Amino acid sequence: MRKTLILLLISIFTLPGIAQDVKMKGAKLWKTLADVSYDIKQDEYGDVFVPVFGKQIKGVADQIVEIDGFIIPFDGMFKPTELIISSLPISECFFCGSGGPETVMEISMKEKIKYTTKRVKIRGKLKLNADNPDKLMYQLVEGVFVGLADSSY
């Protein structure tokens, strides 16, 4: 009886951490993130494009989301806890091809992830960045690898 009670208590206190409510995911999330415009402001170096996030984007800010996409190596190497994910394959991503800045996201992982060229799913808290031009405007913190994404995207 005592073991059953202990297991029940452990389950009650650990389930909320495991079963976090995902506010938005997949293609719907990427489509929502595309609703961004830009204001032009001045700094000491000239014009700076500052993102103005749409209402739906603000609605998922600081929420748990599940993003899927391709890991983009940067700075000449892959960093297993700090990475960039793109909604598009490398040949079409923002840094190499036709995508815009709304198609990429900075990820800070809780644990290391292995590099793959396949589409991956990562869950974490979405942060918006309109202040630091040295960082991407979309960031995912406390990222957790969920698995490979379905190829029928």
NUDO-325643 format. One record per atom (N, C-alpha, C): x, y, z; residue in one letter; atom name. Coordinates in steps of 0.2 Angstrom, whole numbers, m for minus. Example, Ala and Ser with C-alpha at 12.3 -4.5 7.8 and 13.67 -1.06 7.14 Angstrom:
2
NODE       x       y       z   residuo   atomo
NODE      66     m28      39         A       N
NODE      62     m22      39         A      CA
NODE      66     m16      39         A       C
NODE      64     m11      35         S       N
NODE      68      m5      36         S      CA
NODE      64       0      39         S       C
This chain:
153
NODE       x       y       z   residuo   atomo
NODE       4      m6       0         M       N
NODE       0       0       0         M      CA
NODE       4       6       0         M       C
NODE      10       6       4         R       N
NODE      14      12       5         R      CA
NODE      18      13      m2         R       C
NODE      20       8      m6         K       N
NODE      23       9     m12         K      CA
NODE      18      12     m17         K       C
NODE      12      10     m17         T       N
NODE       7      12     m22         T      CA
NODE       6      20     m20         T       C
NODE       5      22     m14         L       N
NODE       5      29     m12         L      CA
NODE      10      33     m15         L       C
NODE      16      30     m14         I       N
NODE      22      34     m16         I      CA
NODE      23      35     m23         I       C
NODE      21      29     m27         L       N
NODE      21      30     m34         L      CA
NODE      15      35     m37         L       C
NODE      10      35     m33         L       N
NODE       4      39     m35         L      CA
NODE       7      47     m34         L       C
NODE      10      48     m29         L       N
NODE      12      55     m27         L      CA
NODE      18      57     m32         L       C
NODE      22      53     m34         I       N
NODE      27      54     m39         I      CA
NODE      24      56     m46         I       C
NODE      19      52     m48         S       N
NODE      15      53     m54         S      CA
NODE      12      60     m54         S       C
NODE       9      61     m49         I       N
NODE       5      68     m48         I      CA
NODE      10      74     m49         I       C
NODE      16      73     m46         F       N
NODE      20      79     m46         F      CA
NODE      25      79     m53         F       C
NODE      26      74     m56         T       N
NODE      30      74     m62         T      CA
NODE      26      74     m68         T       C
NODE      20      72     m69         L       N
NODE      16      73     m75         L      CA
NODE      15      80     m78         L       C
NODE      14      85     m74         P       N
NODE      14      91     m77         P      CA
NODE      20      94     m80         P       C
NODE      26      92     m78         G       N
NODE      32      93     m82         G      CA
NODE      33      89     m88         G       C
NODE      30      83     m88         I       N
NODE      31      79     m94         I      CA
NODE      25      81    m100         I       C
NODE      19      82     m97         A       N
NODE      14      83    m102         A      CA
NODE      12      91    m102         A       C
NODE      17      95    m104         Q       N
NODE      16     102    m105         Q      CA
NODE      11     103    m111         Q       C
NODE       7     108    m110         D       N
NODE       2     109    m115         D      CA
NODE       6     113    m121         D       C
NODE       6     110    m127         V       N
NODE       9     113    m133         V      CA
NODE       4     118    m136         V       C
NODE       6     125    m136         K       N
NODE       1     130    m138         K      CA
NODE       0     129    m146         K       C
NODE       5     128    m149         M       N
NODE       5     128    m157         M      CA
NODE      11     124    m159         M       C
NODE      10     121    m165         K       N
NODE      16     117    m168         K      CA
NODE      15     116    m175         K       C
NODE      21     113    m178         G       N
NODE      21     112    m185         G      CA
NODE      20     117    m190         G       C
NODE      17     116    m196         A       N
NODE      16     121    m201         A      CA
NODE      12     127    m199         A       C
NODE       7     126    m194         K       N
NODE       3     131    m192         K      CA
NODE       7     136    m188         K       C
NODE      12     134    m184         L       N
NODE      17     138    m181         L      CA
NODE      21     142    m186         L       C
NODE      24     139    m191         W       N
NODE      28     143    m195         W      CA
NODE      24     148    m199         W       C
NODE      18     146    m201         K       N
NODE      13     151    m204         K      CA
NODE      12     157    m200         K       C
NODE      11     156    m194         T       N
NODE       9     161    m189         T      CA
NODE      15     166    m188         T       C
NODE      21     163    m188         L       N
NODE      28     167    m187         L      CA
NODE      29     171    m193         L       C
NODE      26     169    m199         A       N
NODE      27     173    m205         A      CA
NODE      23     180    m205         A       C
NODE      18     181    m200         D       N
NODE      15     187    m199         D      CA
NODE      19     192    m195         D       C
NODE      24     195    m199         V       N
NODE      28     200    m196         V      CA
NODE      30     205    m201         V       C
NODE      30     211    m198         S       N
NODE      32     217    m203         S      CA
NODE      38     220    m199         S       C
NODE      41     225    m202         Y       N
NODE      47     229    m200         Y      CA
NODE      46     236    m200         Y       C
NODE      48     239    m195         D       N
NODE      49     246    m194         D      CA
NODE      57     248    m195         D       C
NODE      58     253    m198         I       N
NODE      65     255    m199         I      CA
NODE      67     260    m194         I       C
NODE      72     259    m190         K       N
NODE      75     264    m185         K      CA
NODE      82     265    m186         K       C
NODE      85     270    m183         Q       N
NODE      92     272    m184         Q      CA
NODE      96     270    m178         Q       C
NODE     102     268    m179         D       N
NODE     106     267    m173         D      CA
NODE     113     270    m176         D       C
NODE     118     269    m172         E       N
NODE     125     272    m173         E      CA
NODE     128     270    m180         E       C
NODE     125     264    m183         Y       N
NODE     128     261    m189         Y      CA
NODE     123     263    m195         Y       C
NODE     117     266    m194         G       N
NODE     113     267    m199         G      CA
NODE     106     264    m198         G       C
NODE     103     262    m204         D       N
NODE      96     259    m203         D      CA
NODE      96     252    m200         D       C
NODE      91     251    m196         V       N
NODE      90     244    m193         V      CA
NODE      83     242    m194         V       C
NODE      82     236    m196         F       N
NODE      75     234    m197         F      CA
NODE      73     230    m191         F       C
NODE      68     233    m187         V       N
NODE      65     231    m181         V      CA
NODE      59     227    m182         V       C
NODE      58     221    m180         P       N
NODE      52     217    m181         P      CA
NODE      46     219    m177         P       C
NODE      40     219    m181         V       N
NODE      34     221    m177         V      CA
NODE      30     215    m178         V       C
NODE      29     211    m172         F       N
NODE      25     205    m172         F      CA
NODE      18     206    m173         F       C
NODE      15     201    m177         G       N
NODE       7     201    m177         G      CA
NODE       4     199    m171         G       C
NODE      m2     200    m170         K       N
NODE      m6     198    m164         K      CA
NODE      m6     190    m163         K       C
NODE      m6     186    m168         Q       N
NODE      m6     179    m166         Q      CA
NODE       1     177    m164         Q       C
NODE       6     180    m166         I       N
NODE      13     179    m164         I      CA
NODE      14     180    m157         I       C
NODE      11     186    m155         K       N
NODE      11     188    m148         K      CA
NODE       7     184    m143         K       C
NODE       2     180    m146         G       N
NODE      m2     176    m142         G      CA
NODE       2     169    m141         G       C
NODE       7     167    m144         V       N
NODE      11     161    m143         V      CA
NODE      18     163    m139         V       C
NODE      19     169    m139         A       N
NODE      25     171    m135         A      CA
NODE      25     169    m128         A       C
NODE      31     166    m126         D       N
NODE      32     164    m119         D      CA
NODE      28     157    m118         D       C
NODE      25     154    m123         Q       N
NODE      21     148    m123         Q      CA
NODE      26     142    m125         Q       C
NODE      24     136    m123         I       N
NODE      27     130    m125         I      CA
NODE      24     129    m133         I       C
NODE      29     128    m137         V       N
NODE      27     127    m144         V      CA
NODE      32     121    m146         V       C
NODE      30     118    m152         E       N
NODE      34     112    m155         E      CA
NODE      35     114    m162         E       C
NODE      41     116    m163         I       N
NODE      44     118    m170         I      CA
NODE      47     112    m174         I       C
NODE      46     112    m180         D       N
NODE      49     107    m184         D      CA
NODE      53     110    m190         D       C
NODE      59     107    m191         G       N
NODE      63     110    m197         G      CA
NODE      69     107    m197         G       C
NODE      74     110    m201         F       N
NODE      80     107    m202         F      CA
NODE      86     111    m198         F       C
NODE      90     107    m196         I       N
NODE      96     110    m192         I      CA
NODE     101     113    m197         I       C
NODE     102     120    m196         I       N
NODE     107     124    m200         I      CA
NODE     113     124    m196         I       C
NODE     119     122    m199         P       N
NODE     125     123    m196         P      CA
NODE     127     130    m196         P       C
NODE     130     133    m191         F       N
NODE     133     140    m192         F      CA
NODE     139     141    m189         F       C
NODE     143     146    m191         D       N
NODE     150     148    m188         D      CA
NODE     154     142    m190         D       C
NODE     153     138    m196         G       N
NODE     157     133    m198         G      CA
NODE     157     127    m194         G       C
NODE     152     127    m189         M       N
NODE     152     120    m185         M      CA
NODE     145     120    m182         M       C
NODE     143     114    m180         F       N
NODE     137     112    m177         F      CA
NODE     138     112    m169         F       C
NODE     134     116    m166         K       N
NODE     134     116    m158         K      CA
NODE     128     112    m156         K       C
NODE     130     107    m152         P       N
NODE     124     103    m150         P      CA
NODE     119     105    m145         P       C
NODE     120     111    m142         T       N
NODE     115     114    m137         T      CA
NODE     113     121    m140         T       C
NODE     116     124    m144         E       N
NODE     114     130    m147         E      CA
NODE     114     129    m155         E       C
NODE     108     130    m158         L       N
NODE     108     129    m165         L      CA
NODE     103     133    m168         L       C
NODE     102     133    m175         I       N
NODE      97     136    m178         I      CA
NODE      93     131    m182         I       C
NODE      87     132    m182         I       N
NODE      82     128    m186         I      CA
NODE      79     132    m191         I       C
NODE      78     129    m197         S       N
NODE      75     132    m203         S      CA
NODE      68     128    m205         S       C
NODE      63     132    m207         S       N
NODE      57     128    m209         S      CA
NODE      59     126    m216         S       C
NODE      64     128    m219         L       N
NODE      66     126    m226         L      CA
NODE      73     122    m226         L       C
NODE      74     118    m231         P       N
NODE      80     114    m231         P      CA
NODE      86     119    m232         P       C
NODE      92     117    m231         I       N
NODE      98     121    m232         I      CA
NODE      98     125    m238         I       C
NODE      97     122    m244         S       N
NODE      98     126    m250         S      CA
NODE      93     131    m251         S       C
NODE      87     132    m247         E       N
NODE      82     137    m248         E      CA
NODE      82     141    m241         E       C
NODE      86     140    m236         C       N
NODE      85     143    m230         C      CA
NODE      87     151    m231         C       C
NODE      86     155    m225         F       N
NODE      87     162    m225         F      CA
NODE      94     163    m227         F       C
NODE      99     159    m224         F       N
NODE     106     161    m225         F      CA
NODE     109     159    m231         F       C
NODE     105     154    m235         C       N
NODE     108     151    m241         C      CA
NODE     104     152    m247         C       C
NODE      98     154    m247         G       N
NODE      93     154    m252         G      CA
NODE      88     159    m252         G       C
NODE      82     157    m252         S       N
NODE      76     161    m254         S      CA
NODE      72     163    m247         S       C
NODE      73     160    m242         G       N
NODE      69     161    m236         G      CA
NODE      70     168    m233         G       C
NODE      65     170    m229         G       N
NODE      66     177    m225         G      CA
NODE      68     175    m218         G       C
NODE      69     180    m214         P       N
NODE      71     180    m207         P      CA
NODE      66     176    m203         P       C
NODE      59     176    m205         E       N
NODE      54     173    m202         E      CA
NODE      54     165    m202         E       C
NODE      59     163    m206         T       N
NODE      59     155    m208         T      CA
NODE      64     152    m204         T       C
NODE      68     156    m199         V       N
NODE      73     153    m195         V      CA
NODE      72     155    m188         V       C
NODE      75     150    m183         M       N
NODE      74     151    m176         M      CA
NODE      80     149    m172         M       C
NODE      82     153    m168         E       N
NODE      88     151    m163         E      CA
NODE      85     146    m158         E       C
NODE      89     141    m157         I       N
NODE      86     136    m152         I      CA
NODE      92     135    m146         I       C
NODE      90     135    m140         S       N
NODE      94     133    m134         S      CA
NODE      91     127    m131         S       C
NODE      95     122    m132         M       N
NODE      93     115    m130         M      CA
NODE      95     114    m123         M       C
NODE      91     110    m119         K       N
NODE      92     108    m113         K      CA
NODE      98     103    m113         K       C
NODE      98      98    m118         E       N
NODE     103      93    m118         E      CA
NODE     106      93    m126         E       C
NODE     111      90    m127         K       N
NODE     114      90    m133         K      CA
NODE     110      86    m138         K       C
NODE     110      88    m144         I       N
NODE     106      85    m150         I      CA
NODE     112      83    m155         I       C
NODE     110      77    m158         K       N
NODE     115      75    m164         K      CA
NODE     113      78    m170         K       C
NODE     118      80    m174         Y       N
NODE     116      83    m180         Y      CA
NODE     113      78    m185         Y       C
NODE     108      80    m189         T       N
NODE     105      76    m194         T      CA
NODE     103      81    m200         T       C
NODE     102      78    m206         T       N
NODE     100      82    m211         T      CA
NODE      92      81    m212         T       C
NODE      89      77    m208         K       N
NODE      82      76    m208         K      CA
NODE      78      81    m204         K       C
NODE      72      82    m206         R       N
NODE      68      87    m202         R      CA
NODE      67      84    m195         R       C
NODE      68      88    m190         V       N
NODE      67      87    m183         V      CA
NODE      62      91    m180         V       C
NODE      59      88    m174         K       N
NODE      54      92    m170         K      CA
NODE      57      93    m163         K       C
NODE      57     100    m161         I       N
NODE      59     102    m155         I      CA
NODE      54     106    m151         I       C
NODE      53     104    m145         R       N
NODE      48     108    m140         R      CA
NODE      52     112    m136         R       C
NODE      49     118    m134         G       N
NODE      52     123    m130         G      CA
NODE      48     129    m129         G       C
NODE      50     134    m126         K       N
NODE      47     140    m125         K      CA
NODE      49     145    m130         K       C
NODE      44     148    m133         L       N
NODE      45     153    m139         L      CA
NODE      46     160    m136         L       C
NODE      52     163    m137         K       N
NODE      54     170    m135         K      CA
NODE      54     174    m142         K       C
NODE      52     181    m141         L       N
NODE      52     185    m147         L      CA
NODE      58     190    m145         L       C
NODE      61     192    m150         N       N
NODE      67     197    m150         N      CA
NODE      66     202    m155         N       C
NODE      65     208    m152         A       N
NODE      64     214    m157         A      CA
NODE      70     219    m155         A       C
NODE      74     218    m150         D       N
NODE      79     222    m147         D      CA
NODE      86     221    m149         D       C
NODE      88     215    m150         N       N
NODE      95     213    m151         N      CA
NODE      96     211    m158         N       C
NODE      99     216    m162         P       N
NODE     100     214    m169         P      CA
NODE     105     209    m171         P       C
NODE     109     207    m165         D       N
NODE     114     202    m166         D      CA
NODE     111     195    m165         D       C
NODE     105     194    m163         K       N
NODE     101     188    m162         K      CA
NODE      95     187    m167         K       C
NODE      93     181    m168         L       N
NODE      87     180    m173         L      CA
NODE      81     183    m169         L       C
NODE      76     185    m173         M       N
NODE      70     187    m169         M      CA
NODE      66     182    m166         M       C
NODE      66     176    m168         Y       N
NODE      63     170    m165         Y      CA
NODE      68     166    m161         Y       C
NODE      66     164    m155         Q       N
NODE      71     160    m151         Q      CA
NODE      67     155    m147         Q       C
NODE      69     149    m146         L       N
NODE      66     144    m143         L      CA
NODE      71     142    m137         L       C
NODE      69     143    m131         V       N
NODE      73     141    m125         V      CA
NODE      70     135    m122         V       C
NODE      75     132    m118         E       N
NODE      73     125    m115         E      CA
NODE      71     120    m119         E       C
NODE      74     120    m125         G       N
NODE      72     115    m131         G      CA
NODE      74     108    m129         G       C
NODE      69     104    m131         V       N
NODE      69      97    m130         V      CA
NODE      68      93    m136         V       C
NODE      72      89    m138         F       N
NODE      71      85    m145         F      CA
NODE      66      80    m144         F       C
NODE      61      81    m148         V       N
NODE      55      76    m148         V      CA
NODE      55      70    m153         V       C
NODE      59      71    m158         G       N
NODE      60      66    m163         G      CA
NODE      61      69    m170         G       C
NODE      61      64    m175         L       N
NODE      61      66    m182         L      CA
NODE      54      68    m184         L       C
NODE      53      73    m188         A       N
NODE      47      75    m190         A      CA
NODE      44      70    m196         A       C
NODE      38      70    m197         D       N
NODE      35      66    m202         D      CA
NODE      37      68    m209         D       C
NODE      39      64    m213         S       N
NODE      41      66    m220         S      CA
NODE      35      69    m224         S       C
NODE      29      68    m222         S       N
NODE      23      71    m226         S      CA
NODE      21      78    m225         S       C
NODE      26      82    m223         Y       N
NODE      25      89    m222         Y      CA
NODE      22      92    m227         Y       C
